[in-house]
């Protein structure tokens, strides 16, 4: 319902999604109000602004990654809970110009389990590779593969 409302909203203001003001605010609404210089928007307007801002942030990150690596990506794989948000995926595709492939909605659980396995192995003083080539850890880490694709995990977003 909130995604449908955001899709219909004509509010197109964006914020800097990487701003520290959005990391752990007391009130996300207040953080948006301050960043946008407005208040009392509808929940749909706030949500649309958040999605537009995330898409813009992904576009900026992809362009920076391409510039820094000298590589050109064709696809962006989105994994984790955000993979199920069709509006975010569409906005991301429009912003990045890349084909967006959404999958592994359960990646958040897999990532949490993987981290627990690493902690367990650390206690045993054993080193063990538990990440697959598909993964990002939800902390902004991702991996460009040999097919010029970029994978990220949207865990915690």
C-alpha positions in Angstrom: 0.0 0.0 0.0 2.8 2.5 0.9 4.7 1.6 -2.3 1.5 2.2 -4.4 1.0 5.6 -2.7 4.6 6.5 -3.3 4.2 5.6 -6.9 1.2 7.9 -7.3 2.9 10.8 -5.3 4.2 13.7 -7.4 6.7 14.7 -4.7 10.2 14.5 -6.2 12.5 16.1 -3.7 15.6 14.2 -2.7 18.0 14.2 0.2 21.6 13.1 0.5 21.0 9.4 1.5 24.6 9.1 2.7 24.3 12.0 5.1 25.1 11.0 8.7 21.8 12.6 9.7 20.0 9.5 8.3 22.2 6.9 10.0 20.3 6.6 13.3 18.1 9.7 13.9 15.7 9.9 16.8 13.0 10.5 14.3 13.4 9.7 10.6 10.5 12.1 9.8 12.2 14.9 11.6 15.5 14.1 9.7 13.7 14.3 6.4 11.8 17.5 7.4 15.1 19.2 8.3 16.9 18.0 5.1 14.0 18.9 2.9 13.1 22.2 4.6 9.4 21.1 4.8 7.2 19.3 7.2 3.8 17.5 7.3 4.2 15.6 4.1 2.1 12.6 3.5 3.7 9.2 4.4 3.7 8.5 0.6 5.7 11.7 -0.1 8.3 10.8 2.6 8.6 7.2 1.2 8.9 8.5 -2.4 11.6 10.9 -1.3 13.5 8.1 0.4 13.3 5.8 -2.6 14.3 8.6 -5.0 17.2 9.5 -2.7 18.4 5.9 -2.5 18.2 5.5 -6.3 20.2 8.7 -6.7 22.8 7.5 -4.2 23.2 4.1 -6.0 23.7 5.9 -9.3 26.4 8.1 -7.8 28.1 5.1 -6.2 28.0 3.1 -9.5 29.4 6.1 -11.5 32.2 6.5 -8.9 33.0 2.8 -9.0 33.1 2.8 -12.8 35.4 5.9 -12.8 37.7 4.4 -10.1 38.0 0.9 -11.7 37.8 1.9 -15.4 35.1 -0.7 -15.8 31.6 -0.3 -17.2 28.9 -2.3 -15.6 25.8 -3.6 -17.4 23.8 -5.0 -14.5 23.1 -4.2 -10.9 22.1 -7.2 -8.7 20.0 -6.1 -5.7 19.8 -8.6 -2.9 18.3 -8.6 0.6 15.0 -7.1 1.8 15.1 -4.2 -0.6 15.1 -6.6 -3.6 11.3 -6.9 -3.3 10.6 -3.2 -3.7 9.6 -2.9 -7.4 9.5 0.9 -7.3 13.0 1.2 -5.8 14.3 -1.2 -8.4 12.6 0.8 -11.3 13.9 4.1 -10.0 17.4 2.6 -9.5 17.4 1.3 -13.1 16.3 4.7 -14.4 19.0 6.5 -12.3 21.9 4.1 -13.1 21.0 3.1 -16.6 21.8 -0.5 -15.7 19.6 -3.5 -15.9 18.5 -4.2 -12.3 18.2 -7.8 -11.3 16.4 -8.3 -8.0 17.0 -11.6 -6.2 18.0 -13.3 -2.9 15.4 -11.6 -0.7 16.5 -13.9 2.0 20.1 -12.6 1.8 19.6 -10.7 5.1 19.1 -14.0 6.9 21.9 -15.6 5.0 24.2 -12.7 5.9 23.3 -12.9 9.6 23.9 -16.6 9.6 27.2 -16.1 7.8 28.4 -13.6 10.4 27.4 -16.0 13.2 29.4 -18.7 11.5 32.4 -16.4 11.3 32.2 -15.6 15.0 31.9 -19.3 15.8 34.9 -20.1 13.8 36.9 -17.3 15.3 36.3 -18.7 18.8 37.7 -22.1 17.5 40.6 -20.1 16.0 39.8 -21.5 12.6 39.7 -19.4 9.4 37.0 -20.4 7.0 35.7 -18.7 3.9 31.9 -18.4 4.2 31.1 -15.7 1.6 30.1 -16.7 -1.9 30.9 -14.7 -5.0 27.3 -13.4 -5.1 27.4 -11.5 -1.9 27.7 -8.2 -0.2 27.5 -8.0 3.5 25.0 -5.2 3.8 27.6 -2.7 4.8 28.1 -1.2 1.4 30.5 -3.9 0.3 29.9 -5.5 -3.1 31.9 -7.2 -5.8 32.2 -6.6 -9.5 32.6 -9.9 -11.3 34.3 -10.9 -14.5 31.0 -10.4 -16.4 31.0 -6.7 -15.5 28.1 -7.0 -13.1 27.9 -5.4 -9.7 26.3 -7.1 -6.7 25.2 -5.4 -3.6 23.2 -6.4 -0.5 20.4 -4.2 0.7 20.4 -5.8 4.2 19.3 -3.3 6.8 18.0 -0.8 4.3 
